Amino acid sequence: MKNKDMIINRPDLLKGSQKYTAMGLTLFFWGALIYLWQPAISLLAWALNLNVFYEHMVVLGGYRTFVNLLINYATVIGILAGALLLWARINQWRFSGLDRRVGIEVTDIDAVCATFAVNRDSVEEWRECSNLIVDTDDEGLVLEVVVIDSAPKVSDFLTLE
Amino acid sequence: MNLNTIADYCLAYAYYYPLFMSYLWMCGGLYYRFHWEDSGGRKVDDPPAIADAPPVSILIPCYNESEQLEETIRYVFEQQYADYDVIAVNDGSSDNTGEILDELQQQYPKLRVVHLKHNRGKAVALKIAAMVSKSEFLVCIDSDAILEPTAVSWMMRHFIGSPRVAAVTGNPRIRNRSSLLGKIQVGEFSSIIGLIKRAQRIYGRIFTVSGVVVAFRKSALQRVGYWGMHTATDDIDISWKLQIDHWDIRYEPNALCWILMPETYGGLWAQRLRWAQGGVEAALTYGGSLLSWRKRRMWMVLAEYLFSIVWSYIVAIILCLWLIGKFVTLPEQYMVPSLVPGWNGVVLAMTCLLQFMVSLLIDSRYEKGLWKYFFWMVWYPLAYWMINTLTIIVAAPKVLFRSSDPTGRWESPDRGVRDEK
């Protein structure tokens, strides 16, 4: 299966209103993103005049706020990432290659029958069928099952609501 | 940021929570990718061979799916797994889904069909299918999803030799990308949902399986009473039930499943609101039972979710205070003089970009050319947090103050822009 066969990309099928709303939202969010970058953009523009940049950012120490901020973030991110990776390593060391918990026995048909309040013979029969009509109550308990294995025509049996 | 007033604390939390979660997800995602995801250099179309492959039933609950069914069934029978059958459940559809299934059965002898006489919801449809299935392993997909031919093989390898694995969730990929909503959801599934799942696997527990493609061990389902019927999202509910019962849930990114997502704003809102309701329900239903040391592995999942709920309300409060402050003079400690984030905003924008780059790095293994969506995706983490805020603010009171349990019945929203045949 080729990925490109699965992808549906038909912008030509969009309605005018969908296109304009999308355009509006895209503009809004790009605006929001650029707004967030504003100090960096201002700085870039400012940096083009290098004397002023040097005076304010280096001599007067304007860079310190940003550097301090980055150091604080890096510290928190380092602690979080370190804790997560340490946790991963500890788990790998403790559990790698072994399952501490014992397996649970495979559910047998009797347990399933008890859960669904149906008898074993019926479930065994239904499991061999390829077409069934099942009536249940609101809680999913089976009320009635009709087997229509051969030449199924559901419309003969069902009255749709 | 000086923390002098209540407003300052709120602003700090509103800003720092998504920022640091983003780095935690990226870190977890990268670790998972390079430590667990390589699969010995195998590609998606080359899953490891499974000796004595146990039988698998692929369950497909269908409700009014006449338009999608034929394609779904056709692809499901392209599975390369050795021993499987397919059980499609017509959940009391009011269109001709039942007739289409009966016709398809003539074409595909391994297709078994169960018609529910009345519409009972996805959970009941899955339960009945599990009851009539002979297999211990059940792969559940939605009726509008297309399963990659190797998906079952990739998922099944986790069950073999790991008796405590109850479920394996696959990797949903968005098919419909015609509109802005389609494109940004490509970004969301890649840069947020995929990263979160990987990072949560590093904690050891995940918030939810993807209901659209997930494999289960029937014995585990039997122990926890199968899928819950009175919940907005059966997948979140079953994930919490299984993990609280000490079962493991794995993520298999190689198990690809192509899905259709809503491409209308109403459809997207309805879907996201339902997801948020499901999360709030799970936290309320199971949160109390997690207060024991034996359940400690779920604490991170619960904490992450509770923090995100608190975050949503704090963001809403900040916006309200800021707006009110424009018209009324508030006490100083409640004043939000400005929403301008300054250098913090630059860091946030850099984080958006970095998160996207990381997801591109991780996801390019499964889909080439994702960079083409860069223009649409790069700001999506901002939108994600906004959608999260809105849906949680609406969902939490809906769940807390509702008068009756949900029925568990829901219809898929729109399936995007497609060429009408």
Interface residues (C-beta under 8 A of the other chain):
Chain A: M1 N3 M6 I7 I8 N9 R10 P11 L13 L14 Q18 T21 A22 L25 T26 F29 W30 A32 L33 Y35 L36 W37 Q38 P39 A40 T65 F66 L69 L70 Y73 V76 I77 L80 A81 L84 L85 W87 A88 N91 D99 R101 V102 G103 I104 E105 V106 T107 A111 V112 T115 F116 V118 V123 W126 R127 C129 S130 N131 L132 I133 V134 D135 T136 D138 E139 G140 V142 E144 P152 K153 V154 S155 F157 L158 L160 E161
Chain B: Y16 L19 F20 Y23 L24 C27 G28 Y31 H35 Y75 E78 N90 G92 S93 S94 G98 E99 L101 D102 Q105 P109 L111 R112 V113 V114 H115 L116 K117 H118 N119 R120 A123 V124 K127 I128 A130 M131 V132 S133 K134 E136 I146 E148 P149 S162 P163 R164 R173 R175 N176 R177 S178 S179 L180 L181 G182 A199 I202 Y203 G204 K218 S219 A220 Q222 R223 G225 Y226 M229 H246 W258 Y265 P341 G342 W343 N344 G345 V346 V347 L348 A349 C352 E367 K368 W376 V378 W379 Y380 L382 A383 T407 G416 V417 R418 D419
